[in-house]
Amino acid sequence: MSKSSKWRHLPTEAINPHTLSLDQASTESILDLMVEEDRRTVEAVAQEKDRIALAAKLITESFRKGGRLVFVGAGTSGRLGILEAAEMGPTFGTPAELVQAIMAGGRNAFFRSTEGIEDNFEEGSRAIGRLHLGSKDVLLGISASGMTQFVRGAIVRGRRIGLKVIFLTCWPESELQTFVDVIIAPAVGPEVIAGSTRLKAGSATKMVLNMLTTVAMVKTGKTYGNLMVDVQTGSEQRRDRAKNIITTVTGLDYQAAGQLLQRAKWNVKLAIVMAKTGDSPTKAQARLRRAKDSVRIAIGDDPPASAQGNGTQL
């Protein structure tokens, strides 16, 4: 039996001196406290910009080589990984296997906390083994405390099989910084409620994940300017978004944009290339393939100096 706490020294478990009287504060004062603490979160993430950039470059290179990105976490960290992976398909039209997420306890743990499994080092290792990953792939372990054994097991297995390994934590002093390729450790400080890492640590984690995936998707041609030209169009809202993208890029009116998209089978990139080059769908598709799916390269367009307001053509 341990004679002292393994977690008490961690910043995620520390007592926040600014919120000692939280239960006596007014609703407005609690909100003010939370806003002020979240400002510190943004600053902490900004301090990690260089490491975030390095990690984003690793992920981008992995995608260019045909590799995959796998998030692994437990509790809030695991849920944030699942959320990030789930958003890639609708936003960027990626296949489900490109960005994946593993959570301690599996699908059921996403909706209902499953205690104990996060302490299982061996299960984390086995979870990675089941994916049959290789040297082109990237593993991103997420653990606010830096101590989650499930995540550590996954990282050790990932390192053993030659994966690039990124570790995202809110414990800057984690000894894993000597074991992984990149560690991102925003020092968010004590939570408003001690130990509740769904708060500042969760916000910092979400911010970093957004940055990493957004940069990698932009750098692999998933946007044209700031437009999501690989958006899936399976819903009315997304079809409307696709039409608006076409009107913005080409100057066509809304109805003509819809007709063009129908000819392009609702492939926004293809529709843009068709409009800009006058190519048939078949020729436009071949042009996109030669350009490695980059709209800008396919149409020979220079980056815009600026894009201001709706309807600005890129």
N, C-alpha and C positions, 0 to 999 in steps of 0.2 A: 504493500500500500504506500502511495506517495505521501511524503511528509509535508509537502508544500504544494501550492497551486501551480500548474504548468501555464495557466493562462493569465493570472492576475497581473503580471508585468507587461502584458501586451497593451498597446495603445487603444485597441478596440474594446478593451475591458475596463479602461481607466474611468475614473469619476470626473465628470465635466464640472469645473468650479463655477461656470456661468449658469448652470441649471440646477443648483442644489435645492432651490425652493420651487421647483417646477410644479409640484402639486398644490402650491398655494398661489400660483400666478393666475392672472386673468387670462381669458382666451386670447385677447389681443396681445398680451405680453408673451404668451407661449409662441404665438405666430412670429412675433418680432425676434424672439430667440432663435427659432428655427431658420428664419431667413438669414440672420447674421451668421449662424453656423454654416449654412449652405454657401455663403460667400467664401468662407474659408475653404470649402470643398473645391470650388472653382479654382481658387488660387493654388491649392495643392496639386490639382491635375495639371495646371499650366506649368508648374515646376518640373513635371515629368515629360515635357514636350520632346526632348531629344531622344529619350528612351521609347516613347510612343512612336516617334518617327522611324526609329530603327526597327521596331517590331512590325510596323506597317510595311516596311520594305521587305522584310522576311516573308510576310504573308503574300504580298504582291508577286514576289519571285516564285513562290510556291504555286500560285494560281497560273502563272505564265508557263510553268513546267508541267501543268496538269495535276498538281497536287491538291490536297484538301486541307481544310482548317477544322479542327475539332476542339470545342470548348469542353472543359470538364470542371464540375463544381458540386457543391452540396448546399442545401438550404437556399437562402436568398441568392448566393453566388451561382448555384446551379440553375435556378429559375431565370436569372438574367442571361445566362448563356443560351438557354433554350429559346427565350424571347428573341435574342439577337439572331440566332440561326433561323428561326421561323420567319423572320421578316425579310430575309434575303431573296426568297423566291418571288413574292408579290412585288417587291420594289425593283429588283434587278434581273428578274427572269432567270435566276440560276437554278441548276438542278439540285434536288434535295441533298445529294451526297456531297456537294461542294463544301458547304458549311454545315457541320453537324454539332450536336451537343449531347453530352452524357451527364446525367444527374444521379447522384447517389440515391438509391431507392427507386430509380426508374420513373415511369410516367405517373404512377400514383402519388409519388412524393411531390410532384409539382403542385398539386392541389391540397394535399394534406401532409403535414410534417411527418417524416418517418425517422424516429430517433434511433441512434446507434449505428446505422449503416455508414454514416460519415466517418466513423472511427475505424473503419475496416480498410487497412492498407492493401491487403491482398485482393479485395474486391475491386478496388480502383485499378490495380494492375491487370486483373482479369478483364475488366471492362475495355481497356485499351487493346488487349490481345484479341478480343473478339472482332475488332474492326479491320484487322489485317492491314495496318498502315505501313507505309514505307518511307524511304528517305526524302521523297518529294513533299511529304505532308508536314503540317505544323500542328503541334499540340499547344493549346493555351489553357493552362491551369488557373483557376480562379478561387482564391481563398482569402477572405477579408482578414482573418486572423493570421494567415500564413501557416497554420498548424493543422489543417484538416488532413487526416491520414488518408482518406479516400483519394484526395487530389494528389497527395505526395506519392501514393502508390502508382497512380497514373503517370506522374512525371518521371519517376524512376524507370518504369517500363518503357516510356517513350524515349528516354535517353538511351536505354539499352538497345533499342531497335533502330536508333539512328535518326529519330525525328528532330526537327528544330523545335525547341521548347521555349515558350514564353510563359512567365509567371506574373499574374496580376494579383496584388495583395495591398493591404493598407498597413502592413508592418514593414517599414523601411529597413529594419535591422535583421530581417530574415536571413538565415545562413544559406538559403537556397540561391542567393544571388551569385554564389560561386559555382553553382551546379547547372544553371540553365543558360540559354543563349542570351535572353533579355529578361530583366525583372523590371516591372513597372510598379512603383510603390508610392502612390500619393499619400502623403502624411496628413490625413484629414483630422487627426486628433480625436479626443473622446467624443462619444455620441451624446446627443441631447438626453437620451435615456441610456444609461451605462450598459454597454454590451449589445444594444439593439442595432446590429450592423445593416439592417434594412434601410437605415436612415442615411447618414453621410457616406458611409462606406458603400452602400448600395448605389447612391447617386454617383459617386466617383467611378464605380465599376461600370455603370451604364454609360457614362460619358466616354470613358476610355474605349469600351467596346464599340460605341458608335463611331469614334474616330478611326479605329483600326479597320473596321469593315468598310466605312465610307471611303477612306483613302485607297484601299485595295481595289474596290469596285470602280472608282473613278480612274485609277491608273490602268485598269484592264479594259477600259473602253465601255463601261456600263452607263456612262452619261455622255451627253453632248452639251457642252457648256455646263449648266446646272440642271439640265432636264433629264429625267429618268427614262431614257429612250428604250430601255429593255423592260419597261413596265408590263406586267401581265394584264390582259384586258378581259378577264373573265367576269367582271361585274360592270354594272351600268356606270358607276362612278369612275372606274378605271378606263372604260371606253371613252367617257367624256374627257378624262385627262389626256388620253392619247390624241383625241381630236384637237384639244387646245394646244398640245405640243406641236402638232402639225401646222396649225394656224400661226403659231409663234415663229416657227422656223421657216416656213415657206411663204407666208402671206396669203395663203388660200383662205377662203371663207369657211365657216364651220361646216356647211353642207358639203362643199367640195372636199374638205379634209376627210370627212366620213367616207365619201366615195373612193378617195385614194386609199384609205386604210382597208376598205373592203377588197380592192384590187390586190393589196399587199397582204391579204389574209390577216389583217390586224397586227402586222409586224411593223412597229413604229420606225425602227431603223431602216427597214427596207423601203417604207413609204417615203422617208426623207431622201434617201439616195435616188429613188425613182423621180421624185419631184425636182431634185437639184441637177440631175444628169440627163433626164429624159429617157433613161434606160427602161426596158421591159423588166418585169419582176425577175425573170431568169437572169438577165444580164446584171441587174442591180445586185442580186444575191451573189453572183460570181465576183462582182467588184468588192462586196463586203468581205467575202472569204479571203480575197487577196490582201485586203487591208486588216486582216486578223480581227474583223468585227468592229473596227473603229469607224464611226460615221465620219469623223473629221478627216481621217486619212482617205477614206473611200471617195469623198467628194472634193478632196484637195483644198480644203478650207483652212485659212489661217485663224488662229485664236482671235476672238473678238476683243477689241480694246475695252469695251464695256457693253453691258446689256441693261438698259434701264426701262422699267415699266412693261406692262403687258403688250404683246404684239411686236416687240422688238425682234427683228430677225437676226439670228446668229450667223 
